[in-house]
């Protein structure tokens, strides 16, 4: 069975510009500026992007940033550690919402 998400579809990302060139251009300018080295270097930004890609479960970004990280010499161990940080934070956020359940249970007592 083939996948719904195909790596070769990454090359079609720019097709969205056909529907609204102005907004796509604004997004690309914002994205490009954000990813430029600043207070954080490009390597760190790539690791953050990879970790966020996993946290939001975005296959195209996972594909793209796995490749970008590898091209930048980031090791699989470093990538895995960044992904585990994202998973721990996401898991922690899930558990932290127990407070909401506690509030509901307290109102019912």
C-alpha distances in whole Angstrom, upper triangle without the diagonal:
4,7,9,12,12,15,16,17,20,22,22,24,27,26,27,31,31,31,34,35,38,35,33,36,37,34,34,37,37,34,35,39,37,35,39,41,43,44,41,40,37,35,36,34,31,31,31,29,26,27,27,24,23,25,24,20,20,17,19,22,20,19,22,25,23,24,27,28,28,30,32,33,32,31,27,30,31,28,27,31,30,27,29,32,29,28,31,33,30,30,34,34,32,35,38,37,38,42,41,40,43,45,44,45,48,49,48,51
4,7,9,8,12,13,13,16,18,18,20,23,22,24,27,27,28,30,31,34,32,29,32,34,31,30,34,34,31,32,35,34,32,35,37,40,41,38,37,34,32,33,31,28,28,29,26,24,25,25,21,21,23,22,18,17,14,15,19,18,16,19,22,21,21,24,26,25,27,30,30,29,29,26,29,30,26,26,29,29,25,28,30,28,27,30,32,29,30,33,33,32,35,37,36,38,41,40,40,43,45,44,45,48,49,48,51
4,5,6,10,11,11,14,16,16,17,21,20,21,25,25,26,28,29,31,29,27,29,31,28,27,31,30,27,29,32,31,29,32,34,37,38,35,34,31,30,30,28,25,25,26,23,20,22,22,18,17,20,18,15,14,11,12,15,15,13,16,19,18,19,22,23,23,25,27,28,27,26,24,26,27,23,23,26,25,22,25,27,24,23,27,28,25,27,30,30,28,31,34,33,35,38,37,37,40,42,41,42,45,46,46,48
4,6,10,12,10,13,15,15,15,19,18,18,22,22,22,25,26,29,26,24,27,28,25,25,29,28,25,27,31,29,28,31,34,36,37,34,33,30,30,30,28,25,25,25,22,20,22,21,17,17,19,17,14,12,10,11,14,14,14,16,19,19,20,22,24,24,26,28,29,28,28,25,28,28,24,24,27,26,23,25,27,24,23,27,28,25,26,30,28,27,31,33,32,34,37,35,35,39,40,39,41,44,44,44,47
4,7,9,7,9,12,12,12,16,16,16,20,21,21,23,24,26,24,21,24,26,22,22,26,25,22,24,27,26,24,28,30,32,34,31,30,27,26,26,24,21,22,22,19,17,19,18,14,15,17,15,12,10,7,7,11,11,10,12,15,15,16,18,20,21,22,24,26,24,25,22,25,25,21,22,25,23,20,23,25,22,22,25,26,23,25,28,27,27,30,32,31,34,36,35,36,39,40,39,41,44,44,45,48
4,5,5,8,10,11,12,15,15,17,20,21,22,24,24,27,25,22,24,26,23,22,26,26,23,24,27,26,24,27,30,32,34,31,30,26,26,26,24,21,22,23,20,18,20,20,16,17,19,18,15,12,9,8,12,12,10,12,15,15,15,17,19,19,20,23,24,24,24,22,25,25,22,22,26,24,21,24,26,24,24,28,28,26,28,31,30,30,33,35,34,37,39,38,39,42,43,43,45,48,48,48,51
4,5,6,8,10,11,14,15,17,19,21,22,24,24,26,24,21,23,25,22,20,24,24,21,21,25,24,22,24,27,30,31,28,27,23,22,24,22,18,20,21,17,16,18,18,15,16,19,18,15,12,9,7,10,10,7,9,12,12,11,14,16,16,17,19,21,21,21,19,23,23,19,20,24,22,20,23,25,23,23,27,27,26,28,31,30,30,33,35,35,38,40,39,40,43,44,44,46,49,49,50,52
4,5,6,8,10,13,13,16,18,19,21,22,22,25,24,20,22,24,22,20,23,24,21,22,25,25,23,25,28,31,33,30,28,25,24,26,24,21,22,23,20,19,22,21,18,19,22,21,18,15,12,10,13,13,10,11,15,15,13,15,18,18,18,21,23,23,24,22,26,26,22,24,27,25,23,27,29,26,27,31,31,29,31,34,34,33,37,38,38,41,43,42,43,46,47,47,49,52,52,53,55
4,5,5,7,10,10,12,15,16,17,19,19,22,21,17,20,22,19,18,21,22,19,20,24,23,22,25,27,30,32,30,28,25,25,26,23,21,22,23,19,18,21,20,17,18,21,19,17,13,11,8,12,13,11,11,15,16,15,16,19,20,20,22,25,24,25,24,27,27,23,25,28,25,23,27,28,26,26,30,30,28,30,33,32,32,35,37,36,39,41,40,41,44,45,45,47,49,50,50,53
4,5,5,9,10,12,14,16,17,18,18,20,19,15,17,19,16,15,18,19,16,17,20,20,18,21,24,26,29,26,25,21,21,22,20,17,19,20,16,15,19,18,14,17,19,17,16,12,10,7,9,11,9,8,12,13,12,13,16,17,17,19,22,21,23,22,25,24,21,23,25,23,21,25,26,23,24,28,28,26,29,31,30,31,34,35,35,38,40,39,40,44,44,44,46,49,49,50,53
4,6,7,9,11,13,14,16,18,17,20,19,15,17,19,17,15,18,20,17,17,21,21,19,21,24,27,30,27,26,22,23,24,22,19,22,22,19,18,22,21,18,20,23,21,19,16,14,10,12,14,12,10,14,16,14,15,18,19,18,20,23,23,25,24,28,27,23,26,28,26,25,28,29,27,28,32,31,30,32,35,34,34,38,39,39,42,43,43,44,47,48,47,50,52,52,53,56
4,5,5,8,10,11,13,15,14,18,17,13,15,18,16,14,18,19,17,18,21,22,20,23,26,29,31,29,28,24,25,26,23,21,24,24,20,20,23,22,19,21,23,21,19,16,14,11,13,16,14,13,16,18,17,18,21,22,21,23,26,26,28,27,30,29,26,28,30,28,26,30,30,28,29,32,32,30,33,35,34,34,38,39,38,41,43,42,43,46,47,46,49,51,51,52,55
4,5,6,9,11,12,13,13,15,14,10,12,15,12,11,15,16,13,15,18,18,17,20,23,26,28,26,25,22,23,24,20,19,21,21,17,18,21,19,16,19,21,18,17,14,13,10,11,14,13,11,14,17,16,16,19,21,20,22,25,25,27,26,29,27,24,26,28,25,24,28,28,25,27,30,29,27,30,33,31,32,35,36,35,38,40,39,40,44,44,44,46,48,48,49,52
4,5,6,8,10,11,10,12,12,8,10,13,11,10,13,15,13,14,17,18,18,20,23,26,28,27,26,22,24,25,22,20,23,23,19,20,23,21,19,22,24,21,21,17,17,13,14,18,16,14,17,20,19,18,21,23,22,23,27,27,29,29,32,30,27,29,31,28,27,31,31,28,30,33,32,30,33,35,34,34,38,38,38,41,42,41,43,46,46,46,49,51,50,52,55
4,5,6,8,10,10,13,13,10,12,15,13,13,16,18,16,17,21,22,21,23,27,29,32,30,29,26,28,29,25,24,26,26,22,23,26,24,21,24,25,22,22,18,18,15,16,20,18,17,20,22,21,21,25,26,25,27,30,30,32,31,34,33,29,31,34,31,29,33,33,30,31,35,34,32,35,37,35,36,39,40,39,42,43,42,44,47,47,46,49,51,51,52,55
4,5,6,7,8,11,10,7,10,12,11,11,15,16,15,17,20,20,20,23,26,28,31,29,29,26,27,28,24,23,26,25,21,22,25,22,20,23,24,21,21,17,18,15,16,19,19,17,20,23,22,22,25,27,26,28,31,30,32,32,34,33,29,31,33,30,28,32,32,29,30,33,32,30,33,35,33,33,37,37,36,40,41,39,41,44,44,43,46,48,48,49,52
4,5,5,4,8,8,5,7,10,10,10,13,15,14,16,18,19,20,22,26,27,30,29,29,26,28,28,25,24,27,26,22,24,27,24,22,25,26,23,24,20,21,17,18,22,21,19,21,25,24,23,26,28,27,28,31,31,34,33,36,34,31,33,35,32,31,34,34,31,33,36,34,32,35,37,35,36,40,39,39,42,43,41,43,47,46,46,49,51,50,52,55
4,6,6,10,10,9,11,14,14,14,16,18,18,19,22,23,24,26,29,31,34,33,32,29,31,32,28,27,30,29,26,27,30,27,25,28,29,26,26,22,23,20,21,24,24,22,25,27,26,26,29,31,30,31,34,34,37,36,39,37,34,36,38,35,34,37,37,34,35,39,37,35,38,40,38,38,42,42,41,44,46,44,46,49,48,48,51,53,52,53,57
4,6,9,9,9,11,13,13,14,17,18,19,20,23,24,24,27,30,32,34,33,33,30,32,33,29,28,31,29,26,28,30,27,25,28,28,25,25,22,23,20,21,25,25,23,25,28,28,27,31,33,32,33,36,36,38,37,40,38,35,37,38,35,34,37,37,33,35,38,36,34,37,39,36,37,40,40,39,42,43,41,43,46,46,45,48,50,49,50,54
4,6,6,6,9,10,11,12,14,16,16,18,20,21,23,25,28,29,32,31,31,29,31,31,28,27,30,28,25,27,29,26,25,28,28,25,26,22,24,21,22,25,25,23,25,29,28,27,30,33,31,32,36,35,38,37,40,38,34,36,38,34,33,37,36,33,34,37,35,33,37,38,36,36,40,40,38,42,42,41,43,46,45,45,48,49,48,50,53
4,6,5,6,9,10,10,12,14,15,16,18,20,21,22,26,27,30,30,29,27,29,30,26,26,29,28,25,27,29,26,25,28,29,26,27,23,24,21,21,25,25,23,25,28,27,26,29,31,30,30,34,34,37,37,39,37,34,36,37,34,33,37,36,33,35,38,36,34,38,39,37,38,41,41,40,44,44,43,45,48,47,47,50,52,51,53,56
4,5,5,6,9,10,11,12,14,15,17,18,20,21,25,26,29,28,29,26,29,29,26,26,29,27,25,27,29,26,25,29,29,26,28,24,26,23,23,26,27,24,25,29,28,27,30,32,31,31,35,34,37,37,40,37,34,37,38,34,34,37,36,33,35,38,35,34,38,39,36,37,41,40,39,43,43,42,44,47,46,46,49,51,50,52,55
4,5,5,6,9,10,11,12,14,15,16,18,20,24,24,27,26,27,25,27,27,23,24,27,25,22,24,26,23,22,26,26,23,24,21,23,20,20,24,24,22,23,27,27,25,28,30,29,30,33,32,35,35,37,35,32,34,35,31,31,34,33,29,32,34,32,30,34,35,32,34,37,36,35,39,39,38,40,43,42,42,46,47,46,48,51
4,5,5,6,9,10,10,12,14,15,16,18,22,23,26,25,25,23,25,25,21,21,24,23,20,22,24,21,20,24,24,21,22,19,20,17,17,21,21,19,20,24,23,22,25,27,26,27,30,30,32,32,34,32,29,32,33,29,28,32,31,28,30,33,31,29,33,34,32,33,37,36,36,39,40,38,41,44,43,43,46,48,47,49,52
4,5,5,6,9,10,10,12,14,15,17,20,22,24,24,24,21,24,25,21,21,25,23,20,23,25,23,22,26,26,24,25,21,23,20,19,23,23,20,21,25,24,22,25,27,26,26,30,29,33,33,35,32,30,33,33,30,30,33,32,29,32,35,32,31,35,36,34,35,39,38,38,41,42,41,43,46,45,45,49,50,50,52,54
4,5,5,6,9,10,11,12,14,16,19,20,22,22,23,21,24,24,20,21,24,22,20,23,24,22,21,25,25,23,24,21,23,20,19,23,24,21,21,25,25,23,25,28,27,26,30,30,33,33,35,32,30,32,33,29,29,32,31,28,31,33,30,30,33,34,32,34,37,36,35,39,39,38,41,43,42,43,46,47,47,49,52
4,5,5,6,8,10,10,12,14,18,19,21,20,21,19,21,21,17,18,21,19,16,19,21,18,18,21,21,19,21,18,20,17,16,19,20,17,18,22,22,20,22,25,24,24,27,27,30,30,32,29,26,29,29,26,25,29,27,24,27,29,27,26,30,31,29,30,34,33,32,36,37,35,38,41,40,41,44,45,45,47,49
4,5,5,6,8,10,10,12,16,17,20,19,19,17,19,20,16,16,20,18,15,18,21,18,18,21,22,20,21,18,19,16,15,18,19,16,16,20,20,17,20,23,21,21,25,25,28,28,30,27,25,28,29,25,25,28,27,25,28,30,28,27,31,32,30,32,35,35,35,38,39,38,41,43,43,43,46,48,47,49,52
4,5,5,6,8,10,11,14,15,18,18,18,16,19,20,16,17,21,19,17,20,22,20,20,24,24,22,24,21,23,20,18,21,22,18,18,22,22,19,21,24,23,22,26,26,29,30,32,29,26,29,30,26,27,30,29,26,29,31,29,29,33,33,31,34,37,36,36,40,40,39,42,44,44,44,48,49,49,51,53
4,6,5,6,9,10,13,14,16,16,17,15,18,18,14,16,19,17,15,18,20,17,18,22,22,20,22,19,21,19,17,20,21,18,18,21,22,19,21,24,23,22,25,25,28,29,30,27,25,28,28,24,24,28,26,23,27,29,26,26,30,30,28,30,33,32,32,36,36,36,38,41,40,41,44,45,45,47,50
4,6,5,6,9,12,13,16,15,15,13,15,15,12,12,15,14,11,15,17,15,15,18,19,17,19,16,18,16,13,16,17,14,14,18,18,15,17,20,19,19,22,21,24,25,27,24,21,24,24,21,21,25,23,21,24,26,24,24,27,28,26,29,32,31,31,35,35,35,38,40,39,40,43,45,45,47,49
4,5,5,6,10,12,15,14,14,11,14,15,12,12,16,15,13,16,18,17,17,21,21,20,22,19,20,17,15,18,18,15,14,18,17,14,16,19,18,17,21,20,24,25,27,24,22,25,25,22,23,26,25,23,26,28,26,26,30,31,29,32,35,34,34,38,39,38,41,43,43,44,47,48,48,50,53
4,5,5,9,9,12,12,13,11,15,15,12,14,17,15,14,18,19,18,19,22,23,22,24,21,23,20,18,20,21,18,17,20,20,17,18,22,20,19,22,22,25,27,28,25,23,26,26,23,24,27,25,23,27,29,26,27,30,31,29,32,35,34,34,38,38,38,41,43,42,44,47,47,48,50,52
4,6,8,9,11,10,11,10,13,12,9,11,14,12,11,15,16,15,16,19,19,19,21,19,21,19,16,18,20,16,15,18,19,16,17,20,19,18,21,20,23,24,25,22,20,23,23,19,20,23,21,20,23,25,23,23,27,27,26,28,31,30,31,34,35,34,37,39,39,40,43,44,44,47,49
4,6,8,11,9,9,7,10,10,7,8,11,10,9,13,15,14,14,18,19,18,20,18,19,17,14,16,17,14,12,15,16,12,13,17,16,14,17,16,20,21,22,19,18,21,21,17,19,22,20,19,22,24,22,23,26,27,26,29,31,31,32,35,36,36,38,40,40,42,44,45,46,48,50
4,6,10,9,8,6,10,11,9,10,14,13,13,16,18,17,18,21,22,22,24,22,23,20,17,19,20,17,15,18,18,14,15,18,16,14,18,17,21,23,24,21,20,23,23,20,22,25,23,22,25,27,25,26,30,30,29,32,34,34,35,38,39,39,42,43,43,45,47,48,49,51,53
4,7,6,5,5,9,9,8,10,13,13,14,16,18,18,19,22,23,23,25,23,25,23,19,21,22,18,16,19,19,15,15,18,17,14,17,16,20,22,23,19,19,23,22,19,21,24,22,22,25,26,25,26,30,30,29,32,34,33,35,38,39,39,42,43,43,45,48,48,49,52,54
4,5,6,8,11,11,10,13,15,14,15,18,19,19,21,24,24,24,26,25,27,25,21,23,24,21,19,21,22,18,18,21,20,17,20,19,22,25,25,21,21,24,23,20,22,25,22,22,26,27,25,26,30,29,29,32,34,32,34,37,37,38,41,42,42,44,47,47,48,51,52
4,7,10,12,10,10,14,15,14,15,18,19,19,21,23,23,24,27,26,28,26,23,24,26,23,20,22,23,20,19,22,22,18,20,19,22,24,24,20,21,23,22,19,22,23,21,21,24,25,23,25,28,27,27,30,32,30,32,35,35,36,39,40,40,42,45,45,46,49,50
4,7,8,6,7,10,11,10,12,15,15,16,18,20,20,22,24,23,24,23,20,20,22,20,17,19,20,16,15,18,18,15,17,16,19,21,20,17,17,20,18,15,18,20,18,18,22,22,20,22,25,25,25,28,30,29,31,34,34,35,38,39,39,41,43,44,45,48,49
4,5,5,6,9,10,11,12,14,16,17,18,20,21,23,24,23,24,23,19,20,21,18,15,17,17,14,13,16,15,12,14,13,17,19,19,15,16,19,18,15,18,21,19,19,23,24,22,24,27,27,27,30,32,31,33,36,37,38,40,42,42,44,46,47,48,50,52
4,5,5,6,9,10,10,12,14,15,16,19,20,21,22,20,21,19,16,17,18,15,12,14,14,10,10,13,12,9,12,11,15,17,18,15,14,18,18,15,17,20,19,18,22,23,22,24,27,27,27,30,32,32,33,37,37,38,40,42,43,44,46,47,49,51,52
4,5,5,6,9,10,11,13,14,15,17,19,20,21,20,20,19,16,15,16,14,11,12,12,9,7,10,10,7,9,8,11,14,14,11,11,15,14,12,15,17,16,17,20,21,21,22,25,26,26,29,31,31,33,35,36,37,40,41,42,44,46,47,48,50,52
4,5,5,6,9,10,11,12,14,16,16,18,20,19,20,19,16,15,17,15,12,13,14,12,9,13,13,10,12,10,13,14,14,11,11,14,13,10,13,15,14,14,17,18,18,19,22,23,23,26,27,27,29,32,33,34,36,38,39,40,42,43,45,47,48
4,5,5,6,9,10,10,12,14,15,16,18,17,18,17,13,14,16,13,10,12,14,11,10,13,14,11,14,12,15,16,17,13,12,15,15,11,13,16,14,14,17,19,18,19,22,22,22,25,27,27,28,32,32,33,35,37,38,39,41,42,44,46,48
4,5,5,6,9,10,10,12,14,15,16,15,15,14,11,11,12,10,6,9,10,7,6,10,11,9,11,9,12,13,14,11,10,13,13,10,12,15,14,14,17,19,18,19,22,23,23,25,27,28,29,32,33,34,36,38,39,40,42,44,45,46,48
4,5,5,6,9,10,11,12,14,15,15,15,15,12,11,13,12,8,9,11,9,7,10,12,10,11,8,11,11,12,8,7,10,10,6,8,12,11,11,14,15,15,16,19,20,20,23,25,25,27,30,31,32,34,36,37,38,40,41,43,44,46
4,5,5,6,8,10,10,12,14,14,15,15,11,11,14,13,9,11,14,12,10,14,15,14,15,12,14,14,14,11,9,12,11,7,9,12,10,9,12,14,13,14,17,18,18,20,22,22,24,27,28,29,31,33,34,35,37,38,40,41,43
4,6,5,6,9,10,10,12,11,12,12,8,9,11,10,7,9,12,10,10,13,14,13,15,13,15,15,16,13,11,13,13,10,10,13,12,10,13,16,15,15,18,19,19,21,24,24,25,28,29,30,32,34,34,36,38,39,40,42,44
4,6,5,6,9,10,10,10,10,11,7,6,9,8,5,7,10,9,8,11,13,13,14,11,13,12,13,11,8,10,11,8,7,11,11,9,12,15,14,14,17,19,19,20,23,24,25,28,30,30,32,34,35,36,38,40,41,42,44
4,5,5,6,9,10,10,12,13,10,8,12,12,9,10,13,13,11,14,16,15,16,13,14,13,13,11,8,9,9,6,5,8,8,5,8,11,11,11,13,15,15,17,19,20,22,24,26,27,28,30,32,33,34,36,37,39,41
4,5,5,6,8,9,11,12,9,9,12,12,10,12,15,14,13,16,18,18,19,16,17,16,17,14,12,12,13,9,8,11,10,7,9,12,11,10,13,15,14,16,19,19,20,23,25,25,27,29,30,31,33,34,36,37,39
4,6,5,6,5,7,8,6,5,9,9,8,10,13,13,12,15,17,17,19,16,17,15,17,15,12,13,14,11,9,12,12,9,11,14,13,12,15,17,17,18,21,22,22,25,27,27,28,31,32,32,35,37,37,39,41
4,5,5,6,8,10,8,6,10,12,10,10,14,14,14,16,18,19,19,16,17,14,15,14,11,10,12,10,7,9,10,7,8,12,12,10,13,15,15,16,18,20,21,23,25,26,27,29,31,31,33,35,36,37,39
4,5,8,11,13,11,10,14,15,13,14,17,17,16,19,22,21,22,19,19,17,17,16,13,13,13,11,8,9,10,6,6,10,9,7,10,12,11,12,15,16,17,20,22,22,23,26,27,28,29,31,33,34,36
4,6,9,11,10,10,13,14,13,15,18,18,18,20,23,23,24,21,22,20,20,19,16,16,17,14,11,13,13,9,10,13,12,9,12,15,13,14,17,18,18,21,23,22,24,26,27,28,30,32,33,34,36
4,6,9,9,8,11,13,13,13,16,17,17,19,22,22,23,21,21,18,20,19,15,15,16,14,11,13,14,11,11,14,14,11,14,17,16,15,19,20,20,23,25,25,26,29,30,30,32,34,35,36,38
4,6,6,6,9,10,11,12,14,15,16,18,20,21,22,20,21,19,21,19,16,16,18,16,13,16,17,13,14,17,17,14,17,20,19,19,22,23,23,26,28,27,29,32,32,32,35,37,38,38,41
4,5,5,6,8,10,10,12,14,15,16,18,20,21,19,20,17,20,19,15,16,18,16,14,17,18,15,15,19,19,17,19,22,22,22,25,26,26,29,31,31,32,35,36,36,38,40,41,41,44
4,5,5,6,8,10,11,12,14,15,17,18,20,19,20,18,21,20,16,17,20,18,15,19,20,17,18,22,22,20,22,25,24,24,28,29,29,32,34,33,34,37,38,38,40,43,43,44,47
4,5,5,6,8,10,10,11,14,15,16,18,16,18,16,19,17,14,15,17,15,13,17,17,14,16,19,19,18,20,23,22,23,26,27,27,30,32,32,33,36,37,37,39,41,42,43,46
4,6,5,6,8,10,10,12,14,15,16,14,15,13,16,15,11,12,15,12,10,14,15,13,14,17,18,16,19,22,21,22,25,26,27,29,32,31,33,35,37,37,39,41,42,43,45
4,6,5,6,9,10,11,12,14,16,14,15,14,17,16,12,14,17,15,13,17,18,16,17,21,21,20,22,25,25,25,28,30,30,33,35,35,36,39,40,40,42,45,46,46,49
4,6,5,6,9,10,11,12,15,14,15,15,18,16,13,15,18,15,14,18,19,17,19,22,22,21,24,26,26,27,30,31,32,34,36,36,38,40,41,42,44,46,47,48,50
4,5,5,6,8,9,10,12,11,13,12,15,13,10,12,14,12,12,15,16,14,16,20,19,19,22,24,24,25,28,29,30,33,34,35,36,39,40,40,42,44,45,47,49
4,6,5,6,9,10,11,9,10,9,12,11,8,10,13,11,11,14,16,15,16,19,20,20,22,24,25,26,28,29,31,33,35,36,37,39,41,41,43,45,46,47,49
4,5,5,6,9,10,10,11,11,14,13,11,14,16,15,14,18,19,18,20,23,23,23,26,28,28,29,32,33,34,37,39,39,40,43,44,45,47,49,50,51,53
4,5,5,6,9,9,11,12,15,13,11,14,16,14,15,18,19,18,20,23,23,23,26,28,28,29,32,33,34,37,39,39,41,43,44,45,47,49,50,51,53
4,5,5,6,5,8,9,11,9,8,11,13,11,12,16,16,16,18,21,21,22,24,26,26,28,30,31,33,35,37,38,39,41,43,44,45,47,48,50,52
4,5,5,5,7,8,11,10,9,12,14,13,14,17,18,19,20,23,24,24,26,28,29,30,32,34,35,38,40,40,42,44,45,46,48,50,51,52,54
4,5,7,10,11,14,13,12,16,17,16,17,21,21,21,23,26,26,27,29,31,32,33,35,36,38,41,42,43,45,47,48,49,51,52,54,55,57
4,6,9,12,14,12,11,15,16,15,17,20,20,20,23,25,25,26,28,30,31,32,35,35,37,40,41,42,44,46,47,48,50,51,53,54,56
4,6,9,11,10,11,14,15,15,16,19,20,20,23,24,25,26,28,30,31,33,35,35,37,40,42,43,44,46,47,49,50,52,53,55,57
4,7,8,6,7,10,11,11,13,15,16,17,19,21,22,23,25,26,27,29,31,32,34,36,38,39,41,42,44,45,47,48,50,51,53
4,5,5,6,9,10,11,12,14,16,17,18,20,22,23,24,26,27,29,30,32,34,36,38,39,40,42,44,45,46,48,50,51,52
4,5,5,6,8,10,10,12,14,15,16,18,20,21,22,24,26,27,28,30,32,34,36,37,38,40,42,43,44,46,48,49,50
4,5,5,6,9,10,10,12,14,15,16,18,20,21,22,24,25,26,28,30,32,34,36,37,38,40,42,42,44,46,47,49
4,5,5,6,9,10,11,13,14,15,17,19,20,21,23,25,26,27,29,31,33,35,36,37,39,41,42,43,45,46,48
4,5,5,6,9,10,11,12,14,16,17,18,20,21,23,24,26,28,30,32,33,34,36,38,39,40,42,44,45,46
4,5,5,6,9,10,10,12,14,15,16,18,20,21,22,24,26,28,30,31,32,34,36,37,38,40,42,43,44
4,5,5,6,9,10,10,12,14,15,16,18,20,21,22,25,26,28,30,31,32,34,36,37,38,40,42,43
4,5,5,6,9,10,11,12,14,15,17,19,20,21,23,25,27,29,30,31,33,35,36,37,39,41,42
4,5,5,6,9,10,10,12,14,15,17,18,20,22,24,26,27,28,30,32,33,34,36,38,39,40
4,5,5,6,9,10,10,12,14,15,16,18,20,22,24,25,26,28,30,31,32,34,36,37,38
4,5,5,6,9,10,10,12,14,15,16,19,21,22,24,25,27,28,30,31,33,35,36,37
4,5,5,6,8,10,11,12,14,15,17,19,21,22,24,25,27,28,30,31,33,34,36
4,5,5,6,8,10,10,12,14,16,18,20,21,22,24,26,27,28,30,32,33,34
4,5,5,6,8,10,10,12,14,16,18,20,21,22,24,25,26,28,30,31,33
4,5,5,6,9,10,10,13,15,16,18,19,21,22,24,25,27,28,30,31
4,5,5,6,9,10,11,14,16,16,18,20,21,22,24,26,27,28,30
4,5,5,6,9,10,12,14,16,16,18,20,21,22,24,26,27,28
4,5,5,6,9,10,12,14,15,16,18,20,21,22,24,26,27
4,5,5,6,9,11,12,13,15,16,18,19,21,22,24,26
4,5,6,8,10,11,11,14,15,16,18,20,21,22,24
4,5,6,8,10,10,12,14,15,16,18,20,21,22
4,5,6,8,10,11,12,14,15,16,18,20,21
4,5,5,7,9,10,11,13,15,16,18,19
4,5,5,6,9,10,10,12,14,15,17
4,5,5,6,9,10,10,12,14,15
4,5,5,6,9,10,11,13,15
4,5,5,6,9,10,11,13
4,5,5,6,9,10,11
4,5,5,6,9,10
4,5,5,6,9
4,5,5,7
4,5,5
4,6
4
